[in-house]
Amino acid sequence: MKKLMLMIVAMATMFGSFSVFADDDDCDKKGERCRQEEKMHHKKHHGDKKICPDRKDDKERRRPEFTKEQREEMRKFFEVVKAYKADPTPENKAKVMECLNKGFDKHLEYSEKKLADLKAKVAELEKRNAELKANREAEIQKHFDKIMSFKKPERPKK
């Protein structure tokens, strides 16, 4: 009798834990049940916070913030592409290529700026390493003195 009761409890626990997680079969066509369960998890654990700290990919899911100029450029680009798809003429292709060239030049400019920043950091690190090599003995003595003068902080007795 005890074994039967234990088996029933174990099976109920097992089936109960499976029903918590929604499979593809459990969701309706739009995955509504999955989204509801996700919202319930978020509300239960994080209240009104917009981003769930447990999920690393939430920041990746957020759309980037674009400036008005960037939005306008994107709108123009999509219009040019739409026009070319509707009427693939050499003039429309030239417009698309012009937009792509402009975007590529901006990307290249950004990449060169980033490279210049990295070169400045490398130069700074090389300078620091040269100073450390020049003052090697003094640096080692400084670390030795710090280690020898270390005193363990006293904790208050309870």
trRosetta pair geometry for C-beta under 8 A, 3 or more apart (Angstrom, degrees):
i j d omega theta_ij theta_ji phi_ij phi_ji
1 4 5.7 -54 -151 34 31 112
1 5 6.5 30 151 -18 64 105
2 5 5.7 -55 -150 37 33 111
2 6 6.2 33 153 -18 66 107
3 6 5.7 -55 -147 38 31 112
3 7 6.3 33 153 -21 65 105
4 7 5.7 -53 -148 35 30 112
4 8 6.5 31 153 -19 63 105
5 8 5.7 -54 -150 35 31 111
5 9 6.3 29 153 -16 65 107
6 9 5.7 -54 -145 39 31 110
6 10 6.1 32 155 -20 65 108
7 10 5.7 -55 -144 38 29 112
7 11 6.2 27 157 -18 65 107
8 11 5.9 -55 -145 38 27 107
8 12 6.2 27 155 -18 63 108
9 12 5.8 -55 -145 38 29 111
9 13 6.3 30 155 -19 63 107
10 13 5.7 -55 -149 36 29 111
10 14 6.2 28 153 -20 64 108
11 14 5.5 -54 -145 38 32 112
11 15 6.1 23 159 -11 67 108
12 15 6.1 -57 -141 44 28 103
12 16 5.8 32 157 -24 64 112
13 16 5.6 -56 -142 37 26 114
13 17 6.4 24 159 -19 63 105
14 17 6.1 -57 -151 33 26 106
14 18 6.7 22 153 -16 61 107
15 18 5.7 -55 -149 36 36 111
15 19 6.5 36 155 -23 67 105
16 19 5.9 -56 -151 30 31 110
16 20 7.3 42 150 -31 60 96
17 20 5.9 -41 -162 12 39 117
17 21 7.9 16 153 0 62 99
18 21 6.6 -68 -162 43 41 95
22 26 4.3 -133 -153 85 79 131
22 27 5.7 86 159 -58 124 86
22 33 5.1 173 -129 118 154 112
22 34 5.1 -146 84 -84 138 72
22 37 5.7 -177 -6 -2 124 152
23 26 5.0 102 48 2 67 100
23 27 7.5 -132 95 -8 40 87
24 27 6.1 -57 -154 29 35 110
26 33 5.9 -104 130 91 91 153
27 30 7.9 -122 161 75 106 39
27 31 4.7 0 179 -121 144 49
27 32 6.8 149 -164 39 86 54
27 33 4.7 -149 -114 44 65 104
27 34 5.1 -16 -97 -22 130 100
28 31 7.2 -119 65 -32 62 14
28 32 5.0 0 44 26 115 106
28 33 6.3 120 0 -15 80 96
31 34 4.6 -37 -180 35 90 120
31 35 6.1 91 123 -22 88 96
32 35 5.9 -60 -152 39 33 108
32 36 6.3 34 152 -22 68 106
33 36 5.6 -53 -148 34 33 113
33 37 6.4 31 155 -17 66 104
34 37 5.9 -57 -150 37 30 108
34 38 6.3 31 152 -20 65 107
35 38 5.5 -53 -146 37 33 114
35 39 6.3 36 154 -20 66 104
36 39 5.7 -54 -149 36 31 111
36 40 6.4 33 151 -21 65 105
37 40 5.5 -51 -147 34 34 113
37 41 6.5 38 153 -20 65 101
38 41 5.7 -50 -150 33 32 111
38 42 6.4 31 152 -18 65 107
39 42 5.6 -55 -147 37 32 112
39 43 6.1 28 158 -16 68 108
40 43 6.0 -55 -142 40 28 107
40 44 6.1 29 158 -20 64 111
41 44 5.9 -61 -147 38 25 110
41 45 6.1 -7 168 6 64 116
41 52 7.8 30 114 -122 100 145
42 45 6.6 -76 -142 49 21 90
42 46 5.4 -47 -172 44 63 114
42 49 7.9 -129 -180 70 94 84
42 52 5.2 -95 -116 -79 96 117
43 46 7.3 -68 -98 59 12 70
43 47 6.9 43 -158 -120 50 18
45 52 7.5 57 85 -140 116 100
45 54 7.0 5 123 -18 150 135
46 49 4.5 -81 162 45 106 116
46 52 5.5 -149 -16 -115 161 68
46 53 6.9 159 -108 12 128 86
46 54 7.9 -130 -54 -2 124 101
49 52 7.3 128 99 -84 112 40
49 53 7.5 -16 129 -23 155 91
51 58 4.7 137 -156 134 92 139
51 59 6.9 44 -151 -68 143 69
51 62 7.6 -38 -94 -53 119 126
52 55 4.7 47 91 18 112 105
52 58 5.5 165 48 -60 78 151
55 58 4.7 95 93 -32 106 101
56 59 7.4 -51 175 24 48 99
56 60 7.6 34 132 -3 69 112
57 60 4.8 -55 -157 44 63 117
57 61 5.9 71 142 -32 81 98
58 61 5.6 -53 -150 30 33 114
58 62 7.0 42 152 -31 63 95
59 62 5.9 -41 -156 16 37 114
66 70 4.2 -128 -169 90 99 126
66 71 5.0 123 119 -57 127 83
66 74 7.3 -26 -164 -6 160 138
67 70 4.7 97 51 6 75 102
67 71 7.1 -139 94 -4 40 87
68 71 5.7 -55 -149 37 32 112
68 72 6.3 34 153 -21 66 106
69 72 5.7 -54 -148 35 31 112
69 73 6.4 32 153 -19 65 105
70 73 5.7 -53 -148 36 32 112
70 74 6.4 32 153 -18 65 105
71 74 5.7 -54 -149 37 31 111
71 75 6.3 34 152 -22 65 106
72 75 5.6 -52 -148 34 31 113
72 76 6.4 31 154 -17 64 105
73 76 5.8 -55 -149 37 31 110
73 77 6.3 33 153 -21 65 106
74 77 5.6 -54 -147 36 32 113
74 78 6.3 27 157 -16 66 106
75 78 6.0 -57 -149 38 28 107
75 79 6.4 30 152 -20 63 107
76 79 5.6 -57 -149 36 31 113
76 80 6.4 31 154 -20 66 105
76 99 7.1 -172 116 -111 98 128
77 80 5.8 -56 -150 35 31 110
77 81 6.4 28 154 -16 66 106
77 99 4.8 148 -112 178 87 146
77 103 7.6 44 -99 -50 143 132
78 81 5.6 -51 -144 38 34 111
78 82 6.1 37 154 -21 65 106
79 82 5.6 -54 -146 37 30 113
79 83 6.3 32 153 -20 64 105
80 83 5.7 -53 -149 35 30 112
80 84 6.5 30 152 -18 64 105
80 92 7.2 165 -173 -164 74 77
80 95 4.8 -143 -151 130 119 113
80 96 5.3 168 138 -83 112 65
80 99 5.6 159 61 -21 158 146
81 84 5.7 -54 -149 36 32 110
81 85 6.4 31 153 -19 66 105
81 96 6.0 90 -89 -114 63 113
82 85 5.8 -54 -147 36 31 110
82 86 6.4 27 154 -16 64 107
83 86 5.8 -58 -148 39 30 109
83 87 6.5 -36 172 42 66 94
83 92 5.3 -148 119 -136 97 120
83 95 7.4 -6 78 77 129 146
84 87 7.1 -89 -138 70 23 56
84 88 5.8 52 177 -105 71 61
84 89 7.8 -126 -129 37 65 60
84 92 4.0 165 -97 145 73 116
84 93 6.0 106 -134 -76 124 52
84 95 7.2 -160 -61 65 109 103
84 96 5.1 -9 -41 -43 156 132
85 88 7.1 16 -120 -63 20 89
87 92 5.9 140 91 -28 84 155
88 92 6.5 -123 -133 72 29 129
88 93 6.8 47 -166 -56 72 101
89 92 4.9 93 54 9 79 100
89 93 7.0 -142 95 -5 41 88
90 93 5.5 -54 -144 38 34 114
90 94 6.3 41 154 -26 66 102
91 94 5.7 -51 -152 31 30 114
91 95 6.8 32 149 -20 62 101
92 95 5.6 -49 -153 31 37 114
92 96 6.7 37 149 -18 66 102
93 96 5.7 -52 -151 36 36 111
93 97 6.2 34 151 -17 67 107
94 97 5.7 -55 -145 40 31 111
94 98 6.3 39 152 -26 64 104
95 98 5.6 -50 -149 30 31 115
95 99 6.7 30 153 -16 63 102
96 99 5.9 -56 -155 36 33 110
96 100 6.4 30 149 -17 66 107
97 100 5.5 -54 -144 39 35 112
97 101 6.2 40 154 -23 67 104
98 101 5.7 -51 -147 34 29 113
98 102 6.5 32 153 -20 62 105
99 102 5.7 -54 -151 34 32 113
99 103 6.4 29 153 -15 65 107
100 103 5.7 -56 -148 39 32 110
100 104 6.1 34 154 -21 66 107
101 104 5.7 -55 -144 37 30 111
101 105 6.3 32 156 -21 65 105
102 105 5.9 -55 -150 34 28 111
102 106 6.7 28 152 -18 62 104
103 106 5.7 -53 -151 34 33 111
103 107 6.4 33 152 -18 66 106
104 107 5.6 -54 -149 37 33 112
104 108 6.2 34 153 -20 66 107
105 108 5.6 -53 -145 37 31 113
105 109 6.3 35 154 -22 64 104
106 109 5.7 -53 -149 34 31 113
106 110 6.4 31 152 -18 64 105
107 110 5.7 -54 -150 37 32 112
107 111 6.3 32 152 -20 65 107
108 111 5.6 -53 -145 37 31 113
108 112 6.3 31 155 -18 65 105
109 112 5.9 -55 -148 36 29 109
109 113 6.5 31 152 -20 63 105
110 113 5.7 -55 -151 34 31 113
110 114 6.4 31 152 -18 65 106
111 114 5.7 -53 -149 36 32 112
111 115 6.3 35 151 -21 64 105
112 115 5.4 -50 -146 35 34 115
112 116 6.5 38 153 -21 65 101
113 116 5.7 -52 -151 33 32 112
113 117 6.6 34 150 -18 63 103
114 117 5.6 -52 -152 34 34 113
114 118 6.4 33 150 -18 66 105
115 118 5.6 -54 -148 37 33 111
115 119 6.4 36 153 -21 66 104
116 119 5.7 -51 -147 34 32 113
116 120 6.6 35 152 -21 63 102
117 120 5.7 -54 -153 33 32 112
117 121 6.6 31 150 -17 64 104
118 121 5.6 -53 -150 36 35 112
118 122 6.4 39 151 -21 66 103
119 122 5.5 -51 -147 35 34 114
119 123 6.4 36 153 -20 65 103
120 123 5.7 -52 -149 35 32 112
120 124 6.4 34 151 -21 64 105
121 124 5.5 -53 -149 35 33 114
121 125 6.4 32 153 -17 66 104
122 125 5.8 -55 -148 38 32 109
122 126 6.3 33 153 -20 65 105
123 126 5.7 -53 -147 36 31 112
123 127 6.4 34 153 -21 64 104
124 127 5.8 -54 -152 33 30 113
124 128 6.5 30 151 -18 64 106
125 128 5.6 -53 -147 36 34 112
125 129 6.3 34 155 -18 67 105
126 129 5.7 -53 -146 37 31 111
126 130 6.4 35 153 -22 64 104
127 130 5.7 -54 -151 33 30 112
127 131 6.6 31 151 -18 64 104
128 131 5.7 -55 -153 35 33 112
128 132 6.4 32 151 -18 66 105
129 132 5.5 -53 -146 37 35 112
129 133 6.3 35 155 -19 67 104
130 133 5.8 -53 -147 36 31 110
130 134 6.3 32 153 -20 64 107
131 134 5.7 -56 -147 37 30 112
131 135 6.2 -6 164 13 66 111
132 135 6.5 -75 -140 57 25 86
132 136 6.8 65 154 -85 62 63
132 139 6.0 23 -149 -46 77 164
133 136 5.9 -2 -156 -56 33 104
135 138 4.5 -50 -179 48 93 117
135 139 5.5 100 116 -30 91 96
136 139 6.0 -63 -150 35 25 109
136 140 6.4 20 158 -15 65 108
137 140 5.8 -55 -147 38 31 109
137 141 6.3 31 154 -19 65 108
138 141 5.7 -54 -147 38 31 112
138 142 6.3 37 152 -25 64 104
139 142 5.6 -51 -150 31 31 115
139 143 6.7 28 153 -15 64 103
140 143 5.9 -55 -152 37 33 109
140 144 6.3 37 150 -22 66 107
141 144 5.4 -52 -146 36 33 116
141 145 6.3 35 155 -20 66 104
142 145 5.9 -53 -148 35 29 110
142 146 6.5 30 153 -20 62 107
143 146 5.6 -54 -148 35 32 113
143 147 6.4 31 155 -18 66 105
144 147 5.9 -58 -150 36 29 108
144 148 6.3 20 157 -13 66 111
145 148 5.9 -60 -142 42 29 106
145 149 6.0 14 164 -9 66 115
146 149 6.3 -65 -141 44 23 101
146 150 6.8 46 154 -50 59 95
147 150 5.9 -38 -159 -4 32 119
